[in-house]
Amino acid sequence: MSSVAPRALARRLKALREDRWPDAGLTQAQLARAFGGVSISLISSWENADRPVRPPTRRIEAYATLFATRRSLDGEVHLLPVEDLTDEERDERKDLLDELLWLREGKEKEVAPAETGAADLWTFDDPEQRITIVCAPLPEKYRRNLSYADPESADFVSLYTYADPDALIELFGHLRARNPDNPVAFRTSDELTADEFTSHLVLLGGVDWNTVTKVVINRVDLPVAQVGRADDAEHGGFRVQEGGRSKLIEPRLDEQGHLVEDVAHFYRGVSPFNRKRTVTVCNGMYGRGTLGAVRALTDGRFLDRNTAYVRERFGGEESFSIISRVPVIGGQGLTPDWTLEENRLHEWPEAAG
């Protein structure tokens, strides 16, 4: 890494403190208290252009949040919850976050920070490496009497043979936009080749239909197991281990059998097939849960705050998991906001303390 970019980051952090609101006279001690668990000497090391020290990502996010709004100075200097920021403040936070992460990664700023996607969990840092989305094939019984799913029909459309096509379309476009130099492909689980198993894998749908999801969940260290809808629970669910006890997190249906709340599972970890690649599972008990797991990190209204929550909550963890509610209103699944505690039904690893 060039020594220029770390010095540029140090100068930028110092300029934010001294020049963003010059009348406030913001001190290193105030920043240290606002960030919590940070010493004044550590703040000083981040601002030292002669011998720069790179702050961890979660502290960069704290800088972006604090300096996104003058309201951070109301009373004692403090960080506002990201969900409490106005739309304008969130835009300012995103611009700052992109810029600071860009500098932190040792890049010069010839390319606009907003184009890098640096804060997006769907941006992979190894250009040209393959990304493979794996869906379940739609079971034969659901293809019957559907000419579009019949290969012998003149109207055949291969996408009709895929389960969770709405989640696939949502994610495929986002991945292509964020990773323009990476080949992005999608397959059904029965089409996956040996080489594709060792690429970055993104698995859509659960163990009932997606056999690759079942294989991966059985191979990773994760205290979450999916109970299929045909197993020991009427509508299935996610069985988790909490405090040495087992708990089943289930979807909710009304008396007429209409889905009113699905549950979404998002898992990211090191691939069990290639330690230099990742595996991501976006899963639900029904299709709206799977789509909700995807949209938590693609929906422009929630992407920034959910990404910031993940980075703050899990830090440098190689593997993490979130199970969240997906309310269903008028037949439509709503994007889960992970910054709301009542939406998060289970998290792994458990928070320190």
C-alpha positions in Angstrom: 0.0 0.0 0.0 1.2 3.5 -0.9 2.0 5.7 2.1 0.2 8.6 0.5 -3.4 7.3 1.0 -3.0 6.6 4.8 -1.6 10.1 5.3 -4.5 11.5 3.2 -7.0 9.7 5.5 -5.3 11.0 8.6 -5.4 14.6 7.2 -9.1 14.1 6.3 -10.1 12.8 9.7 -8.3 15.8 11.4 -9.9 18.2 9.0 -13.4 16.8 9.8 -12.8 17.4 13.5 -11.3 20.9 13.2 -12.9 22.3 10.1 -16.3 20.7 9.7 -17.8 22.9 12.3 -14.9 25.3 13.2 -17.0 27.2 15.7 -17.6 24.1 17.8 -13.9 23.6 18.7 -14.4 19.8 18.7 -11.6 18.0 20.6 -10.1 14.6 20.4 -11.4 13.9 23.9 -14.9 14.6 22.8 -14.6 12.3 19.8 -13.2 9.6 22.1 -16.1 9.8 24.4 -18.6 9.8 21.5 -17.1 6.7 20.0 -17.0 4.8 23.3 -14.1 2.6 24.3 -11.6 4.8 22.4 -8.7 6.6 24.0 -7.5 10.1 23.1 -4.2 8.7 22.1 -5.9 6.4 19.6 -7.8 9.3 18.0 -4.5 11.2 17.8 -2.9 8.2 16.0 -5.6 8.2 13.4 -5.0 11.9 12.8 -1.2 11.6 12.7 -0.2 12.2 9.0 3.5 11.5 9.8 2.9 8.0 11.3 -0.7 7.2 10.3 -2.7 4.3 11.9 -5.7 3.1 10.0 -8.9 3.1 12.1 -11.0 -0.1 11.9 -14.0 0.0 9.6 -16.5 0.4 12.4 -14.7 3.6 13.5 -14.8 4.9 10.0 -18.5 4.4 10.1 -18.7 6.2 13.4 -16.9 9.2 11.8 -19.3 9.2 8.9 -22.4 9.1 11.2 -21.1 11.8 13.6 -20.1 14.2 10.9 -23.2 13.6 8.8 -25.2 15.9 11.0 -24.7 18.9 13.2 -27.2 17.4 15.6 -24.3 15.2 16.8 -23.2 18.3 18.8 -26.6 18.8 20.6 -25.7 18.5 24.3 -22.8 16.2 24.8 -21.1 15.1 21.5 -22.7 11.8 20.6 -23.5 9.4 17.8 -27.1 9.4 16.6 -28.6 6.0 15.7 -28.5 5.7 11.9 -32.2 5.1 11.7 -32.8 8.5 13.4 -31.0 10.4 10.6 -33.1 12.3 8.0 -32.9 11.3 4.4 -30.6 14.3 3.7 -28.3 13.3 6.6 -28.2 9.6 5.4 -27.1 10.8 2.0 -24.4 12.9 3.6 -23.3 9.9 5.7 -23.1 7.7 2.7 -20.9 10.2 0.8 -18.6 10.5 3.8 -18.5 6.8 4.4 -17.6 6.0 0.7 -14.9 8.7 0.8 -13.3 7.5 4.1 -13.5 3.8 3.2 -11.9 4.6 -0.2 -9.0 6.4 1.5 -8.7 3.7 4.2 -8.3 1.0 1.5 -5.2 2.8 0.2 -6.7 4.2 -2.9 -6.2 7.7 -4.4 -9.4 9.5 -5.1 -9.2 9.7 -8.9 -12.4 7.6 -9.0 -15.5 8.9 -7.4 -16.0 7.1 -4.0 -19.7 6.6 -4.6 -18.8 4.4 -7.6 -16.8 1.9 -5.6 -19.6 0.3 -3.6 -17.1 0.1 -0.7 -19.7 -0.1 2.0 -21.8 -2.7 0.3 -21.6 -6.4 1.5 -22.5 -7.5 -2.0 -19.2 -6.0 -3.4 -16.5 -8.5 -3.6 -12.8 -7.4 -3.5 -11.4 -9.9 -5.9 -12.2 -8.7 -9.5 -12.6 -11.4 -12.1 -13.5 -14.1 -9.6 -16.8 -15.9 -10.4 -19.9 -15.3 -8.4 -22.6 -18.0 -8.7 -26.2 -17.6 -7.5 -27.8 -21.0 -6.8 -31.6 -21.4 -6.8 -33.7 -24.5 -6.2 -35.4 -26.0 -9.3 -39.1 -25.5 -9.1 -40.6 -28.9 -8.2 -42.3 -30.8 -11.0 -45.7 -30.7 -9.4 -45.7 -26.9 -9.6 -44.8 -26.9 -13.3 -47.7 -29.1 -14.4 -50.1 -27.4 -16.7 -47.7 -24.5 -17.1 -46.6 -24.4 -20.7 -43.9 -21.8 -20.1 -42.1 -24.4 -17.8 -42.3 -27.2 -20.4 -39.1 -27.5 -22.5 -41.2 -29.1 -25.2 -43.4 -26.0 -25.5 -42.8 -23.2 -28.0 -43.5 -20.8 -25.1 -40.8 -22.3 -22.9 -39.0 -19.8 -20.6 -36.2 -21.4 -18.5 -36.7 -19.0 -15.6 -40.1 -20.5 -14.9 -38.3 -23.7 -13.8 -36.5 -21.7 -11.0 -37.8 -21.3 -7.5 -37.6 -17.8 -6.0 -37.3 -15.9 -9.4 -38.1 -12.6 -7.7 -35.2 -12.9 -5.3 -33.0 -14.0 -8.2 -33.8 -11.0 -10.4 -33.4 -8.6 -7.5 -30.0 -10.0 -6.6 -28.6 -10.7 -10.0 -28.9 -7.0 -11.1 -27.4 -5.7 -7.9 -24.4 -8.1 -8.1 -23.7 -7.2 -11.7 -23.8 -3.5 -10.9 -21.6 -3.8 -7.9 -19.1 -6.2 -9.5 -18.7 -5.1 -13.1 -15.4 -7.0 -13.6 -16.7 -10.3 -12.1 -18.6 -13.0 -14.1 -21.9 -13.5 -12.4 -24.0 -16.6 -13.2 -27.1 -18.2 -11.9 -27.9 -21.9 -11.8 -30.3 -24.3 -10.2 -28.8 -26.6 -7.6 -28.9 -29.6 -9.9 -27.0 -27.7 -12.6 -24.1 -26.6 -10.4 -20.6 -27.7 -11.7 -17.6 -28.7 -9.6 -15.8 -25.5 -10.5 -18.8 -23.4 -9.6 -18.9 -25.0 -6.1 -15.6 -23.3 -5.4 -16.6 -19.8 -6.6 -18.3 -17.2 -4.4 -21.6 -18.9 -3.8 -24.9 -17.2 -3.1 -27.7 -19.6 -2.2 -31.3 -18.6 -2.5 -34.0 -20.7 -0.8 -34.1 -23.3 1.9 -33.4 -26.9 2.5 -36.8 -28.1 1.3 -35.9 -27.6 -2.3 -32.3 -26.2 -2.5 -30.0 -29.2 -2.0 -26.9 -27.0 -2.0 -28.3 -24.9 0.9 -28.8 -28.1 2.8 -25.2 -29.3 2.1 -23.7 -25.9 3.1 -25.6 -25.5 6.3 -24.6 -29.0 7.4 -20.9 -28.2 6.7 -20.5 -24.8 8.5 -20.3 -24.0 12.2 -23.7 -22.4 12.7 -26.2 -22.9 15.6 -29.2 -22.6 13.1 -31.0 -25.5 11.5 -33.9 -25.1 9.1 -36.9 -27.3 9.9 -38.6 -28.1 6.6 -42.3 -27.5 6.2 -42.9 -31.2 6.0 -41.0 -32.1 9.1 -41.9 -31.8 12.8 -43.6 -28.3 12.6 -46.6 -27.5 10.5 -45.1 -24.6 8.7 -41.4 -25.3 9.6 -39.1 -22.7 11.0 -35.5 -22.1 12.1 -34.3 -24.0 15.1 -31.7 -22.0 17.0 -29.6 -22.6 20.1 -29.8 -19.9 22.8 -28.3 -20.2 26.2 -28.1 -24.0 25.9 -31.7 -24.3 24.9 -33.4 -25.0 21.6 -35.9 -22.5 20.2 -38.0 -22.7 17.0 -38.6 -19.5 15.1 -41.7 -19.9 12.9 -43.6 -17.9 10.3 -47.1 -16.8 11.1 -50.2 -17.5 9.2 -53.8 -16.3 9.9 -56.8 -18.6 10.4 -57.4 -18.7 6.7 -53.9 -19.9 6.0 -52.6 -16.5 4.6 -49.0 -15.7 5.4 -48.8 -12.6 7.7 -45.2 -12.8 8.7 -42.3 -14.8 7.2 -38.9 -15.3 8.7 -35.7 -14.5 6.8 -32.2 -16.0 7.4 -29.1 -14.2 6.1 -25.8 -16.1 6.6 -22.3 -15.0 5.3 -19.2 -17.1 5.9 -16.1 -18.7 4.5 -17.0 -21.2 1.9 -16.5 -24.8 3.1 -15.4 -25.6 -0.5 -12.7 -22.9 -0.9 -11.4 -20.9 2.0 -10.6 -18.0 -0.2 -14.2 -17.6 -1.3 -17.4 -16.8 0.6 -20.8 -18.5 0.8 -23.9 -16.5 1.5 -27.4 -17.9 2.2 -30.5 -15.9 1.7 -33.4 -18.1 3.0 -36.9 -18.0 4.2 -39.6 -20.4 5.1 -41.6 -19.1 2.2 -40.5 -17.1 -0.9 -41.2 -13.7 0.7 -38.7 -14.5 3.5 -36.0 -15.4 0.9 -36.7 -12.1 -1.0 -36.6 -10.2 2.3 -33.2 -11.7 3.1 -32.0 -10.4 -0.2 -33.6 -7.0 -0.1 -32.2 -6.2 3.4 -28.9 -5.5 1.6 -30.2 -4.3 -1.9 -33.2 -2.1 -1.1 -31.9 1.5 -1.4 -34.0 2.7 1.5 -32.4 0.2 3.9 -29.1 -0.8 2.4 -26.9 1.8 4.1 -28.4 1.4 7.6 -28.5 -2.4 7.4 -24.9 -2.5 6.1 -23.8 -0.2 8.9 -25.5 -2.3 11.5 -23.8 -5.5 10.3 -20.3 -3.8 10.3 -20.9 -2.3 13.7 -22.4 -5.5 15.2 -20.2 -8.2 13.7 -17.0 -6.2 13.0 -14.3 -8.4 11.6 -16.1 -11.7 12.1 -15.6 -14.1 9.2 -19.0 -15.6 9.6 -22.3 -14.2 10.9 -26.0 -14.9 10.8 -29.2 -12.8 11.3 -32.8 -14.2 11.4 -35.3 -11.4 11.0 -39.1 -10.8 10.6 -40.6 -10.2 7.2 -44.0 -8.7 7.7 -46.4 -9.5 4.8 -49.0 -6.9 4.0 -51.4 -7.1 1.1 -49.5 -10.1 -0.1 -46.2 -8.2 -0.2 -43.2 -8.9 1.9 -41.6 -5.8 3.5 -37.9 -5.3 3.6 -36.6 -6.0 7.1 -34.9 -3.1 9.0 -32.1 -4.7 11.0 -31.5 -1.6 13.0 -34.9 -2.2 14.8 -34.3 -4.7 17.7 -37.8 -6.2 17.4 -37.1 -7.2 13.8 -34.0 -9.2 14.8 -35.1 -12.6 16.1 -31.7 -14.3 16.4 -28.1 -13.2 15.8 -24.9 -15.2 15.7 -22.2 -14.9 17.0 -23.7 -13.5 20.2 -22.8 -10.0 21.1 -19.8 -9.6 23.5 -21.0 -9.2 27.1 
